[in-house]
Amino acid sequence: MWQAFIAQFVNRLFWLIEILILAHVILSWIPIPSNRFTEPIKRFIYDVTEPILGLFRSLLPPVMVGDMGLDLSPFVAMLVLELLRSLIMRILSLL
């Protein structure tokens, strides 16, 4: 019984983190004006995702595309998070 609860919690937590990483990427591409409403939301997204993305940025330099650097850290972070989620789910299924 508790395994199902923990499995559902883990799935939702990883899903939420991945959604926030996607929001972080979108916010880096599209300039959204700062105001009383948007600033706390943007700050929350950056505060949650930056520690994860910063870790991968320190390990993975940007890929140069012409004169621009392409940051692959969100893609790699989501891939690693998905692998970690799968591993945790596999362990929970064995309990």
Secondary structure in CASP SS format (residue, H / E / C, confidence):
PFRMAT SS
TARGET T0000
AUTHOR 0000-0000-0000
METHOD secondary structure of the structure
MODEL  1
M C 1.00
W H 1.00
Q H 1.00
A H 1.00
F H 1.00
I H 1.00
A H 1.00
Q H 1.00
F H 1.00
V H 1.00
N H 1.00
R H 1.00
L H 1.00
F H 1.00
W H 1.00
L H 1.00
I H 1.00
E H 1.00
I H 1.00
L H 1.00
I H 1.00
L H 1.00
A H 1.00
H H 1.00
V H 1.00
I H 1.00
L H 1.00
S H 1.00
W H 1.00
I C 1.00
P C 1.00
I C 1.00
P C 1.00
S C 1.00
N C 1.00
R C 1.00
F C 1.00
T H 1.00
E H 1.00
P H 1.00
I H 1.00
K H 1.00
R H 1.00
F H 1.00
I H 1.00
Y H 1.00
D H 1.00
V H 1.00
T H 1.00
E H 1.00
P H 1.00
I H 1.00
L H 1.00
G H 1.00
L H 1.00
F H 1.00
R H 1.00
S H 1.00
L H 1.00
L C 1.00
P C 1.00
P C 1.00
V E 1.00
M E 1.00
V E 1.00
G C 1.00
D C 1.00
M E 1.00
G E 1.00
L E 1.00
D C 1.00
L C 1.00
S H 1.00
P H 1.00
F H 1.00
V H 1.00
A H 1.00
M H 1.00
L H 1.00
V H 1.00
L H 1.00
E H 1.00
L H 1.00
L H 1.00
R H 1.00
S H 1.00
L H 1.00
I H 1.00
M H 1.00
R H 1.00
I H 1.00
L H 1.00
S H 1.00
L H 1.00
L C 1.00
END
